[in-house]
Amino acid sequence: MAILDDLKVTVIDMEVEKTAKLTQKALDDGLEAGEILDGALIPAMDLVGEQYERGEKYVPEMLLSAHAMKGAMKLLRPLLVSSGAKMKGCVVMGTVEGDLHDIGQNLVGMMFEGAGFEVYNLGAEISAEEFVKGVREHEANLVGLSALLTTTMLHMSEVIDALKEAGLRDQVKVMIGGAPVSQEFADEIGADGYAPDAASAVKLAEQLVSHR
């Protein structure tokens, strides 16, 4: 459908205002929210992720595309909820305690949303107890932990331990990211996966929830 093709292009081209206007037009034309998400937004963000992996886009450009997509999702989310549309999964995410860096994890959150996940971004400097509360409150099946400092990455294991103590570890997959962490560290603390960037984080999340 032409309007979905146009909408996809506006997201890829980082046109924030135009994306919102086209999304509203698509709704006015009678398209379902799920059709718009599956037919334009998800394919657009998939392509943006591929362009990033090929070195054709950089983080600032990914952020702008994600902002465009987020504007569209503000219009679609209430309709998706009311229609009972099934999301790929529910993600509770944030930067761990003591770490104020949130640009990277905000991008990951927007990419998750664009890929069809329900996202609850708790923000920066989040304690293990707050992650546990978020998982319980939103019945999440995926937890995303971010850290940019070597001094704060150690708090990731505290979150995993807290989830175990709360009896929630079996219901969630835990993925980690951030400059100082690695797959080796993920294995060491008992996380289910590690992603080096936003594009690969989406792929990992989809793999983790599909294997539940």
N, C-alpha and C positions, 0 to 999 in steps of 0.2 A: 504494500500500500504506500502511495507516494508520501503521505504525511509522516509515516513512520520512518521512511528513508530520509526525509528531510530532518526529522528530529534526531535521528542517529548522527547525521552530519553535524548538526549544531553542537552536540555533546563533544564529538571528536574535535571540532574546531574551537572549542572552549567559549562558546557564545552563551553566557549565563542567562541574560535576559531573554534572548530569543528562544532558548530551550524552554523556559517557563511558559512563554506565550504560546509556543507550538504545542506544548503539553495540554494547556487549557483548551486550545482549539481542537485538539484530537478528542478530548473529553466532550466538548460541545458538539462535535460531529458524531457522537454516539459510540466511540470506541470504549471498550472496557479498560479499567486500570491495568488488569493483568496483561491484556494485549499490548498495551503501551510499554509496560515493563519488559515483557519477554520479546517484543518485536523491535524495540528500539534501544532502550536504556542498557539492558544487559549486553546485547551485541556490541554496542558502542564502547562500553567500558572494557569488554573483552579485547576489542581491537586496540584501545588505548594501552592496555597492559602489554599486548604483543609489541606495539610500537616502542614502548619503554624498554622491553627486553632486547629489542633489536638496536637500541641506541638512537632511535628516531625521535623520541620524546624524553624530556627530563622531568625531574620532580615538580618544578613549578608549573609545567604544562599539565602534568597529571593532576595536580591540585585544582587547576582551573576547570579541567574537564569534570573532575569529581564534584566541584562546586555547582557546575551546570546541572549535573545529574541530581545533586541533592535538592536543588530548587524544584526540579520536576517531581522528586519523591515527596516533597511537602504537600503537593497537590494529590498525589496518588495514594499515599499511605493510609489516610482515613478511609478511602474507598476500598483499598485492598483488605483492610481489617474488617470492614462491614460486610464485605462479600465472602469472607472466610477463606480468602486465597491462601494457599499453603506456601510458606516461605521455605527456603532451603534449610534453614536452621536458625537458632537464636544465639547470638553472640554477646557475651558480657566482656568488655575489654577496658584497658586503661594502662597508664604508666605506673609502675610500682612505687611503693613508699619511698620518700626521700628524693624522688626524681621529678623535676618540673618540666622536662622536655616532652612536648606532646604533638609537634608538627607531624612527625612520622606516623604515630599511631592514629592521629586524626585522618590522615590520608588513607591508611589501611581501613579505618572504619567506614569512610565514604566509599571506598572500593568494594567493601563487603556489601554495603547497602545497594550499590549499583549492580552487584551480582545476584541480588535476590535474597539476602539474609536480613533477618530482623536484628538490629544493632542497638545495644545499650552501651554507650561510651561513657564510662564513669569519670574520665578526665585524667588529670595528673596527680601524682603523689597519693596513690590509693593503697590503703592498708590491706593486709590479708583478710581481716574481718569484713571490710567493705566489699571485697570481691565475693566472699562467701555469701554475704547478704544479697548482693546483686544476682548471684546464681540462683539462690533460693527464691527470691522475689519474682524473677522473670522466667524461672524454669528453663534456664539456658542449657544448651547441650554443647556449647563451645566457649572456652575462655581464652582471651588474647592478652598476653602480658608483654609490656614493652619496657625497656631500660636503655638509657644512653650512657650511663656512667658505670664503670667497673665496680664502684662502691655500692651501687644500688641493685645490680643484677643478682646479688645474693638473696635479695628479698623475694625473688621468684620462687625459690624453693619453699619459702615460708607460706606462700599462697597455696602451693600444692599440698603441703602438710596440713594447712588449715582446712582445705577441701576434704582431705582424708578424715580428719578429726570430726568434721561436720557430717560425715557419711554421704558426701556428695561426689566424691572423686569418680565413682563408677558411672555417673550420669553425664559427665562432661569430658570432652577432649581438651587438653591444654596445649596451646601453641605459644611460642615465644619469638620475640624479634628485638632488634636494636643493635647498634654498632658493636658493643663489646661481646655479644653472645654468639653462639655457634651451635651447629648440630651436636657437636661433642658435649657442650654444656647442657643442651636439652636432654641428651641421654643421661648425663650425670645426675641431673635433678629429677628425672622421671617425667619430663614433659613428653607430650605425644608428637611434637614436631617443632621445627624451626624454619622460619622464612626470612631470607635476607632483604626482601623488599616487598612493596605493596602488591605488585603483580603476582609474585610467587605465593604471597600470603593467601590470596583468593583461591589459587589452585590447591594449596595445602588444605585450606578450610573445607573446600568441596570434597576432597579426598577423605578427610577425617570424618565428616558427617555421613558420607555415603557408606563408610565401613562400620557404622554403628549397628 
